[in-house]
Amino acid sequence: MNKEINYLNITEIDAYPQILNLIRTNLKIYMYQNNVNSVELSKELGISTGTVSKIINGKCNPTILILLAITNYLEIKINDLLKENTSAEKSYEMIFSKHA
């Protein structure tokens, strides 16, 4: 039996910051749309506000279980956090550039 080993491609590693940025951007938008703040999210998920803050700011790598809990609470799919969405980016800029 010949099994091929698939190695992690360097381009996938290079894309890691972009993935965290997608999660950060989309999470902020969905939280805003659902009128949920980081304190409420941390209480509902049973994790520290510091961890939630790091996820929201793209400073840490959330586990799949945390992503599932977040998406379940916000009633969205994980794919919603990971997809590039130009209209979402425009919404993000309009919403959060006011607060910067």
Residue frames relative to the residue before (quaternion, step in Angstrom):
aa qw qx qy qz dx dy dz
M 1.0000 0.0000 0.0000 0.0000 0.00 0.00 0.00
N 0.1990 -0.7889 0.5757 0.0812 3.55 -0.72 1.09
K 0.0479 -0.7999 0.5982 -0.0022 3.56 -0.53 1.18
E 0.2809 -0.7508 0.5769 0.1567 3.53 -0.91 0.94
I 0.2872 -0.7484 0.5754 0.1622 3.54 -0.91 0.95
N 0.2169 -0.7700 0.5899 0.1097 3.53 -0.80 1.05
Y 0.2001 -0.7841 0.5807 0.0889 3.54 -0.70 1.12
L 0.5724 -0.5781 0.4568 0.3598 3.52 -1.20 0.60
N 0.3628 -0.7413 0.5303 0.1941 3.54 -0.71 1.08
I 0.5613 -0.6281 0.4246 0.3320 3.58 -0.97 0.84
T 0.6106 0.5507 -0.3644 0.4371 3.60 1.07 -0.57
E 0.6070 0.5371 -0.3592 0.4627 3.59 1.14 -0.54
I 0.6374 0.5050 -0.3251 0.4827 3.58 1.04 -0.75
D 0.6521 0.5194 -0.3102 0.4569 3.57 0.98 -0.83
A 0.6650 0.5134 -0.2994 0.4522 3.59 1.14 -0.60
Y 0.4310 0.7423 -0.4368 0.2692 3.59 1.24 -0.28
P 0.6739 0.4721 -0.3265 0.4652 3.67 0.79 -0.83
Q 0.6354 0.5242 -0.3362 0.4566 3.61 1.04 -0.68
I 0.6268 0.5257 -0.3419 0.4625 3.59 1.05 -0.70
L 0.6540 0.4952 -0.3136 0.4783 3.59 0.92 -0.86
N 0.6375 0.5228 -0.3248 0.4634 3.58 1.05 -0.73
L 0.6277 0.5218 -0.3355 0.4702 3.60 1.02 -0.75
I 0.6509 0.5044 -0.3163 0.4711 3.57 0.90 -0.92
R 0.6513 0.5301 -0.3088 0.4465 3.58 0.90 -0.96
T 0.6985 0.4784 -0.2739 0.4563 3.56 0.76 -1.06
N 0.7126 0.4557 -0.2675 0.4615 3.58 0.76 -1.03
L 0.6273 0.5362 -0.3435 0.4483 3.59 1.00 -0.74
K 0.6482 0.5129 -0.3246 0.4598 3.59 0.92 -0.83
I 0.6535 0.5152 -0.3135 0.4574 3.57 0.96 -0.84
Y 0.6967 0.4619 -0.2858 0.4685 3.60 0.83 -0.96
M 0.6175 0.5199 -0.3531 0.4730 3.60 1.05 -0.63
Y 0.6456 0.5130 -0.3161 0.4691 3.59 0.96 -0.86
Q 0.6699 0.5071 -0.2980 0.4531 3.58 0.90 -0.93
N 0.7358 0.3875 -0.2170 0.5112 3.59 1.10 -0.70
N 0.3996 -0.7421 0.4510 0.2935 3.57 1.34 0.15
V 0.4178 0.6741 -0.4755 0.3808 3.55 0.94 1.02
N 0.1846 -0.7736 0.5937 0.1227 3.58 -0.89 0.88
S 0.7108 -0.4838 0.3074 0.4075 3.56 -1.30 0.25
V 0.6176 0.5429 -0.3488 0.4495 3.60 1.06 -0.68
E 0.6595 0.4979 -0.3018 0.4754 3.57 0.92 -0.92
L 0.6577 0.5123 -0.3129 0.4551 3.57 0.91 -0.91
S 0.6628 0.5047 -0.3173 0.4531 3.59 0.91 -0.84
K 0.6458 0.5130 -0.3201 0.4661 3.60 1.00 -0.79
E 0.6797 0.4994 -0.2907 0.4517 3.57 0.90 -0.92
L 0.7283 0.4194 -0.2339 0.4888 3.59 1.05 -0.78
G 0.3891 -0.7378 0.4690 0.2903 3.57 1.22 -0.36
I 0.5653 0.5409 -0.4152 0.4642 3.57 1.08 0.75
S 0.6463 -0.5556 0.3517 0.3872 3.56 -1.18 0.46
T 0.5814 -0.5706 0.4474 0.3692 3.53 -1.22 0.51
G 0.5912 0.5781 -0.3575 0.4341 3.57 1.15 -0.59
T 0.6526 0.5005 -0.3067 0.4792 3.57 1.00 -0.84
V 0.6473 0.5053 -0.3175 0.4742 3.57 0.94 -0.87
S 0.6410 0.5269 -0.3192 0.4579 3.56 0.96 -0.85
K 0.6542 0.5068 -0.3128 0.4662 3.60 0.95 -0.84
I 0.6393 0.5080 -0.3282 0.4749 3.61 1.01 -0.77
I 0.6712 0.5114 -0.2906 0.4511 3.57 0.88 -0.99
N 0.7452 0.3879 -0.2087 0.5007 3.56 1.07 -0.71
G 0.5014 -0.6942 0.4024 0.3238 3.58 1.28 0.22
K 0.4707 0.7027 -0.4144 0.3361 3.57 1.18 0.55
C 0.7801 0.1951 -0.1569 0.5734 3.60 1.21 -0.03
N 0.4803 -0.6523 0.5188 0.2731 3.49 -1.33 0.43
P 0.2479 -0.7905 0.5365 0.1603 3.62 -0.29 1.16
T 0.4892 -0.6425 0.4991 0.3143 3.56 -1.09 0.70
I 0.6450 -0.5139 0.3908 0.4088 3.54 -1.26 0.35
L 0.6302 0.5358 -0.3415 0.4463 3.61 1.05 -0.67
I 0.6484 0.4916 -0.3208 0.4848 3.58 1.01 -0.75
L 0.6388 0.5137 -0.3316 0.4671 3.60 0.97 -0.80
L 0.6408 0.5144 -0.3253 0.4680 3.60 0.98 -0.79
A 0.6545 0.5060 -0.3162 0.4643 3.59 0.95 -0.83
I 0.6502 0.5145 -0.3128 0.4634 3.58 0.96 -0.87
T 0.7038 0.4626 -0.2798 0.4608 3.56 0.78 -1.00
N 0.6143 0.5332 -0.3490 0.4653 3.58 1.07 -0.67
Y 0.6717 0.4971 -0.3002 0.4600 3.59 0.90 -0.90
L 0.7317 0.4080 -0.2305 0.4950 3.59 0.98 -0.85
E 0.3652 -0.7639 0.4502 0.2835 3.57 1.38 -0.06
I 0.5030 0.5800 -0.4593 0.4468 3.53 0.88 1.10
K 0.4966 -0.6245 0.5029 0.3324 3.56 -1.32 0.03
I 0.6261 -0.5267 0.4028 0.4103 3.58 -1.17 0.49
N 0.6054 0.5753 -0.3508 0.4236 3.57 1.02 -0.76
D 0.5983 0.5717 -0.3592 0.4314 3.60 1.11 -0.62
L 0.6734 0.4785 -0.2963 0.4794 3.59 1.12 -0.60
L 0.7436 0.4490 -0.2117 0.4479 3.57 1.14 -0.64
K 0.6309 0.5619 -0.3491 0.4054 3.58 1.17 -0.27
E 0.4426 -0.6478 0.5494 0.2874 3.49 -1.19 0.67
N 0.0266 0.7971 -0.5973 0.0842 3.52 -0.82 1.00
T 0.3201 -0.7833 0.4973 0.1914 3.56 -0.27 1.22
S 0.6378 0.5037 -0.3531 0.4634 3.61 0.99 -0.62
A 0.6247 0.5201 -0.3375 0.4747 3.59 1.09 -0.66
E 0.6362 0.5194 -0.3312 0.4645 3.58 1.01 -0.77
K 0.6385 0.5066 -0.3279 0.4776 3.58 1.01 -0.76
S 0.6317 0.5210 -0.3258 0.4726 3.58 1.01 -0.81
Y 0.6316 0.5423 -0.3184 0.4534 3.53 1.00 -0.90
E 0.6719 0.4972 -0.2946 0.4633 3.57 0.87 -0.95
M 0.6696 0.4958 -0.3050 0.4613 3.57 0.94 -0.85
I 0.6932 0.4839 -0.2805 0.4546 3.58 0.93 -0.90
F 0.8230 0.3260 -0.1360 0.4448 3.54 0.63 -1.16
S 0.5536 0.5820 -0.4277 0.4145 3.61 1.15 -0.16
K 0.5777 0.5855 -0.3642 0.4369 3.58 1.23 -0.45
H 0.7367 0.4294 -0.2130 0.4770 3.55 1.10 -0.79
A 0.5513 0.6435 -0.3925 0.3577 3.59 1.22 -0.15
